[in-house]
Amino acid sequence: MRMNARLGQMLALAVVVVALVGVAHAIPTARLSGVISVPLTSVRRADDSDLHPELVHQQHINRGLTRYAVLSGRAEPSTLELLSNMNDRLQALPHSIRKRFNHGGIEELIRHLSQPLHGEGSSVAGSEKHSFHSDTNLAHTDTEPKGFSPFVLDIAVKKAVTIAKRPTHKHSLGLDIQANDLGYMATFQIGTPPRDFRLLVDSGSGDLWVGGENCKGKDGGSCGKHNFLGPKSSSTYNQSEWMWAIRYGSGAVVGHLVTDHVTIAGLTLESFTFGVAAKETTQFTPDRIPFDGIAGTARSIISRQRSQTFIEALHKAGKIAEPIASYKISRVDDQKNDGELTLGAMNPAKYKPETLVSVPNVSKIGFWEVAVDGITVEGQDLKGMDSRNAILDTGSTLFLAPKEDVATIHSGIPGARYNGKAWSIPCNTTTALALKIGGREFSIDARDLSFVPMDLRNLNGYCMSSICEVNLKGKYGGHWLVGDVFLKNVYMSTNVRTNQISLAKLAD
């Protein structure tokens, strides 16, 4: 029995490793129309500053499409489909912008803008990890334009990290913001002696991993300037013979299962089982990637490592009363990053208790998914938008839905435009959207509807919409993938024991 189980695991792993090698060589870069080499998903590589904002937007859409497929257990879009998406966007770009863009990239384009991006004292303090400290005085002024925030564009271009304020609630970790709200990261202590590892907090996966001391990139090179774990740095490191691999919507890793000490918000797990990557694709290796690994907070039934999540392990060890993870994630434009991950409970200072609703998790495969009763625009119900399900995923930047639903939503946004592939909206839109969940409306701040300006010289012009379509032959039905576009606007808490999701409006 043991031999058969082990053989089965080895065969399954072989399939995953073959797929990983395919990903590493097939997807990272594609030559489009002989004009520009464009990564198909949101790769962070040394020369990615030369990507036009529309192509960066398409990268995130492609990443969302692939992640959507992975999360919902459906066939992933092929490389050809992703390439076609990128090529369509490339061909739609004005020729003059395309040429200018290829020569100098976004930074050079910004130098030519007629409208300055930097106000007095608004430079971003850089470090090896491009950190920006949120206590810097960068308040908006009355003369600042009401369109897309120049402060946010500055952060986006520099790919800065906005450091979270230190939480005061027990068992809480600050959530640093990656660039213009692309992702949220917490610092864990791992090994003996304990060292800091910054991990992307991902409610759409169930595994924790960091890079290994002998980690290699897909080309055989290093895994960048990150923190790595292994026997040289940790006396309690214990590597097993079991291998493990995972593929995300963007990027993949393969390595061994290990046990070591892990401390999260002052709570220590001794001999916790997690992954250490021996090989990473280019989505994780560049120096400018601000995190050292990923911490999954979905349910362990989707764990590729076949082990408990750190939330479940903390509860089993009696470190927390309930297997709860609660999230308050901030937007960089608010310039007061008080984002945090709270373990074992909810932080009452972060939400309005009278608005709290708890709903069952409708996912059968381990994600956090809610039934959506409808969506309103300016308080009016959009017809035909009831009976949808939404996967709530902190690891996704955008809001993805079927093509028809996305068109219906944009029909309620004055000035919204469609180019046959993606939607754009006025950067200065004030349209009030809200999702109806558990009998309560939860609004989306109008600022979160804009991903980035289409023309960096006109921050009051048109922006690419953060609500994007899934159009993969109608396979996705009434399912949405709802990322940080929505989650920045609510307090979310998940409970593994009760298999429930709680949402509340944020405290003032």
N, C-alpha and C positions, 0 to 999 in steps of 0.2 A: 504493500500500500504506500509506504513512504517513498520507495523508489519510483513508483508510477507517478505520484504527485510531483516529485522533484523533476522527473523527465518532462511532465506536462508543463511545469513552470519554465524549464529551460527552453522548450520548444516555443512557448508563448513569447519569451523574452527575445528569442532569435528573430521572430517576426517583427517585434517592435524595433529591434536594433537595425534590421534591414530598412524599415520605414524611416528610422531616424537618419540613416545615411542618405536615403533618398531625399529627405527634407533638406539636409545640410547642403546637398549639391544642386537640388533642382529649384529651390525657391528663392534663396537670398537675393540674387540680382538677375535682372532681365534687360536685354538690350532692346530698346523700343525705337523703331523707325530710324535707326542709325543716328539718333539725335542725342540720347542721354541714357545712362545706365541707372535704372531705378529699382531699388528694393521693392518687392511686391507687398510686404507687410511692414509694420512699424519697427524696422531695424534701426538701431542706433550705432552707427559706425563712424569712423574718423572723418569721412567726407560727406556726411549726410546733410550738412548745412547748405549744400547746393541744390536742395529740392524745393521746387516751387510750392507755395502753400496748398494749392489744389492737389498736388501729388502727395503731399504729407497727409492731407485729408483722406485721399483714396487709400493710402497705406493703412490708416486706422479703420476704414470701412472694410478693406480686405481682411485685416486682422479680426475684425468683428464677425465677418462672415464665416471665417474658419473656426473661430471660437464658438460661434453660435451652433455650428454643426457638431463640434466636439461636445458641447454642453448638452445638446438635445439628442445625441446618439444617432445622428443622421450622417449620410455620406458627405464628406467634405468637398468643397469646391476644388476643382482641379487647378493645377498650375496654369493651364491654358485659360481657364475662366478668369483667374486673378490677373493674368497678363493682359487679357482682353479689357478688363475693367480699367487697368492702368493706362493702356494704350488709348482707350476712348477719352479719358481725361486729358491725356497729353495732347491729343489731336485737337481738343477743344480750346487749348490755351491760345491766346493771341500770339502771333509769331514774334512780334517785337519783344514781348515779355519773355518768351521762351529763350530767345537768343541772349538777351541781357542776363537772364537768370543763369544760363549755363556758364557764362563767363565769370561771374563773380559770386553767385549764390545770394542767399537772403541777406547776409551781412553787408555785402556791397550794395545791394538794392536799397537797404535802409539808409546808407550814407547819402543816397540821392533823393531821399524823400523830402518833399517841401515842408511837411509837418514833422517837427522833431518828435522823437520818441522819448527822449529823456528830459525830464524836468530837473530843476536844480535839486541836487542831492539824491537823484533817483538811480544812480548807478548801482548795479548789482554786485555785491561783494563776492568775489570768486574764491574758490579753494580747489584743491585737487579733486574734490567731489562736486564742485560747482555749487557750494552751499550758499543759501541766502538766509540770513537770520531775521525772523519775523518781527523783532523788536526795533528794527531800523525805522526811522521816521519817514514814511513815504505816503502820507495821507493825501487823498484827492483834494483838489482845489475847486472853487466855484467856476473857474475859467476852463476847466478840463472839458473836452468834448464829451457828449453823451453817447457817442457810438462805442465802438470796441475800445476797451481800455488800453492806452499806450503802455501803461505799467505791465499789464498782462502780456502784451506783445513782446515787450522787452524780456520778460521772464521766459516766454516761449522760445525766443530766438537764442537766448543764452543757455537754454535747457537747465536753468538753475533749480536748486532744491530749496524749498522754503521750510525751515526747521520749525517743528512744533514747539509750543510752549510746554513747559514741564507740567504734567497733570498733577492735580492735588488729590483726586479720588483714589482710593486704594485699588490695587491690582489693575492699574491703568498704564498704558503706554502712549506716548505722543505719536501722532501720525504725521510724518514729514510729507510734503507735497512734491511730486515730481513734475517739474516744468509747469505748464498751464493746465493743471488738474488732470494730468495723464494717468497718475497712479498714486498710491498712498503706502508709506513705508514705516515700519517700526523697528526699533533696535533690540535685538535679543543678545544674551550673553551665552556663549557656547564654549565647552571644553574646560580643561584644567591646566593652567590658570584660565579663568573665564575671559574671553575676548568678545568685543562688540562685533556683531554682524547685523547689517541693515537689510531687512527682508521686506519684499513687497507683500502686503497683506491682501490675500485673494480669496474672497468668499465663493469663487467659482471653481476651486480645486480643493483636494483633500490631502495634499502632501507637503511636507516641509523638507527643503533641501538647501544645501550650500555647496560651493565649489570645493573640490579637493586640492590638496597640495600639489598633486601631479596633474592637475586638470589641463586638458588640451582643447584648443579650438578645432573647428572642422578642417582647417588647413594644416593642422599639426603645430600651430603656434600656441602662444600662451592664452590664458583666459582673462587677460587684462589686469589692471591694477585694482584688485579686489581683495577682500580678506578670504583666506582659504583655511580649511580644517584638515588635520591629519595627525599621524603619530608624532611628527616633529614638533607640533605646536601644542598638543594636548596629551597629557599622561593618562587620561581616562578614555581615550579614543579606542574603540574596539570595532574593527571592520569585519563583517561577516562574509561568507562566500556567496551570499545571495545578491544577484544583480537586479537592477530596477531601471526603468526608463519612463519618461513622460513626454508627451507633446502637447503644447498649448496652442492657442490660436496663432501665436507668433513665437516660434522658437521651440527647441527640444533639448533635452539633456539625457544622459545615460550614465550610470555609475553603480556603486555598491550601497547596500544597506549597512548602516553602522549604528552603534549605540554610544552615547556620550551624555555628559551633563548639559542640560539646557535650562537657562533661567529666563523667565518671562515676567516682567513687571514684579520682580522680587520673589517670584515663585519658582522653585527649583525642581526639575524632574531629573532624577538620577537614572542613568542608563536608559534614556529615551531613544526609541528607534526612529531613524529618519534617513534621508538620502544624502550621499556625498557624490557630486558629479565628477566623473572622470573625463567626460567629453561634453562640450556645449556648442550649440550652433551660434552663429554670429549675432543673433538677437541679444545674447547675454555677455559676450566677451569684451566688447569695446570698453576702453577706459572711462568713457563718459557715461556708461550705464551706472546709475547711482546706487544700485542695490547689489548685494552679494548672494542673493538667493530668493526663494519664495516661501511664504508661510500660508498654506491653504487652510481655510476655515469652513469649508463645506463639511458634509457628513462623511465619515470614514468609509462608507460603503462604495464611494467612488475612488478611494485611495489606490493608486497604482502600486504603492508600496505594501498594500495589504496590512496596514498597521493603523493604530489609532491616530487621530489628529491630536495636536498638542492641547486643544480644548478638552477633548474627551479624556486624555491622559491625566490632565490636571484634576478633573473631576473624579476619576477613578482612584487617584492617589489621595483624595481628600483635601486637596489644596484649595478647591473652590466648591461652594455649596451646590451649584448647578452648572451644567455644561453650557454656559451662556457666553456668547460673544456679542458685545454691543459696540456700535460704531457711530462716532460723530466725525464726519469728514468735512473739511473746510474747503472753500474756494480761495485761490491765491488772491483774487481781486479784493477780498475783504480785508486783506493786510493785517490779520490778527489770527494767525493759525492756532486755533485752540482744538484742533482735531485730536481724537484719541480713540484707542481701542481699550474697552473695559472688559475684564474677564470675570465670569461668575455672577454678574449682576448688571443692572443698568445704573447709570449715573443720573440721579434725579435733577442735577443742576443743568443738564444738557437738553432737557425736553420739557414740554408742557404736559403735565400728567393728565389733564382733562381731555387731551386729544389722542391719548394712547388707544390703539386698537391691536388686538392679537388675532391672527388668522392662521389656519392650518397651512402647513407646507404641502403644496400639491405635487411636488416633484416625487416621482417614484424611484429615481436613480441617484438621489443624494445631494442635489443642488438645493438652493433656497429659492422657491418659486411661489408666487402668490396669484390668486385669481384677481383680475382687474374687472371692476364692474362698469367702467366707462372712462371717458376722458372729456374734459370740458375746456372750452376756449372762452375766455371772458365770462365765465359762469354759465355758459350755455352748453348743453350736452351735444356732442357730435353724434350724428345718427350712425347706427350700425357698428358702434365701437364697444359694445358690451361683450361679455363672455370671452375675454382674452386672458392668457396666462403670461406672467412676466417673471423671468429669471432675474433675481437681484444680484448683481455681480460687481463687487468693488474692483475686480481686475479688468473691467471693460470701461473704456473712456466714454464711448458713445451710447446712443439709444437706437437699437436696430429693431425693425418690424417689417412685416410683409409690405410689398410695394403699394398695395391698395390702401393699407392703413396709414402709411406715411403720407400718401397723397391727401387722404382725408384730413389728417392733422394739419398739414400745411395749407389746406384750403381755408383754415380759420386764421392764418397769419397774414395780415395785410402786406402786400408787396412780395410774397413768396414767389420764387421762380424755379422752374425745372428745366434742365438742359437735356433731358432724356436719360440721364444717368444719376444725377444727384441734385439736391435742392439747395438753394441759397435764399437767405432772408436779409432784410435790412439790418445792418449792424446796430442801429438804434431802436430796434423793435422793443415795444413795451408790452407785447401780447402776454396775457396771463393764461398759461396752460396748467391743468391739474389732472392727476390720476385719481380715480375713485377706487379705494381699496378698503374693504371692511366697513363699508357704509360711510366713509369719511373722505373728503377731498384733500389731496396733498399737492400743493402748488409747486411748479418749477419756476425758479427765478428767470426772468427774461434774459439775463446775461448768460445763463447757461445754455441757451438755445443757439448761440453763435460759437462756432469752433475757432475760426481764425478768419481775418479779412481776406477777401479775394484779391484786393489791390492794397498792398501795404502802404501805399501813399494816400489812401482815402479810408480813414477809420470810421467815417460816417457813411460809407457806401454800403456794399453788399458783403455779407459774411457767409461762409459755408455753414450749412445747418448741422447741428449736432444730432439731429434725428435723421437716420439714414435707412435706406430700403434694403430688404433682403429679397432678391428676385432669383431664386434658384428653382425654377420650374414648379413653384407652388408647393414645395415639400413641407413648409413650416407652418402652414395653417394659421391658427390664432395665437401663436407663441411670439413673445417679444423677448429680446435680450436688453435689459435695462441696466445701464451702467451708471457711472458717476454723474452724468447729466441730471439724473433724478436724485441719486443718493446724497448729493451735496445738500439737498433741501429737506431731508428728514433725519430723524434719529432711528436707526435700525438695530434691532436686537434679535438674535436667533438662539433657540434652545433645542439642543439635540435630544434631550430626554422627552420633552413634550412634542417635538417635531413641529414647533410653532415659530412664527415670525411676528415680531411686534414692531409697529411703526408709530411714530409720534411726530408732531410738529416741533421744530427746534425752539429752545428757549430764546427769548429776546437777548 
